[in-house]
Amino acid sequence: MKKRIEAILPTEDKKRKWFAMIVTALISGLLTVWGIYGIKEYGIALFILTPLFIGLGSTVLYGIKNGITYKKAWQIGFLTLGIYTVGLLVFAIEGLICIVMAAPIGILLTWIGSLIGLALLNDTSNKAPTAMLILIGIIPTMAFIEKESKPNLTFVVTSIEINANPKVVWENVVEFPQLKEPMEFIFKTGIAYPINAKIKGRGVGAVRYCNFTTGSFVEPITTWKESKLLKFDVVEQPAPMKELSFWDINAPHLHDYFVSKKGQFRLVALPNGKTILEGTTWYYHNIKPGIYWQVWSNYIIHKIHDRVLMHIKENAEEEQKNGK
């Protein structure tokens, strides 16, 4: 195996370097397209094994019978990651915001992959080419295995104190007028954000529409306790973002990979006439590793909650002040 690989590798250093990077990036890109569009899985295969392969593969292809230093290994690994990333953008496979979100874990694992590749090259048993080929096979295999796993439902809670009584706050919870343009940077990157809320009907069975920049959340009311608790299911939802790209990207992760299931607003009356308003969203996502992506999703949901709760606070306090 080693001799076959050596036979196709350029002998000139510069050509060897570009060959290692381009071949590794090309294999990684093809595996990514297969995983996303063929297997339809965003998980460990994509976000952990693929950057590991980018670091390992480029290091091994360059270093076989050529020698490679630690510095050269991680430099080639990161350059290969850069080529791979540009390919995702140019061929409209992913947009900029998702790449930025995946960057921390991708950079770390590419570096680790380069270290593993260097260690394999320094091992006299010559297992580096075999390990590289095994990793290529493991990536789609892992994607098929992950596809069968079920996501866990989680929730995010955000609260705010409002200088208005629960009755006034309640009316601003049920529906609220147009929000101001956001100042937060996260909402200027393409992440969807709420713009207003409308309701058809009153009580259990009414349907609330929380309108975002990408469409509407359709929310049938399941619990209606006036001035205390509003609870609803989510039966339809829009795309969670509009990707930043040169092209009009409609990546699979924009549909059914982040799923909001239900939500609620809970109002707690305080002795001083004020109200604690608490917003909760229950959701799951089919993107793994969950421990990493949940950090991002929880942060974004908190920001969405903050935007809505602050808007309700401002409107309710203004109404309370004017005696409406």
Secondary structure, DSSP 8 states (H G I E B T S, - for coil): -HHHHHHHS-SSHHHHHHHHHHHHHHHHHHHHHIIIIII--BSHIIIIIHHHHHHHHHHHHHHTTT---HHHHHHHHHHHHHHHHHHHHHTTSS-HHHHHHHHHHHHHHHHHHHHHHHHHHHSTT--HHHHHHHHHHHHHHHHHHHHT-----EEEEEEEEESS-HHHHHHHHH-B--------GGGGTTB--EEEEEEESSSTT-EEEEEETTEEEEEEEEEEETTTEEEEE--B---SB---SSS----GGGSSSEEEEEEEEEEEE-TTS-EEEEEEEEEEE-BS-HHHHHHHHHHHHHHHHHHHHHHHHHHHHHHHHHT-
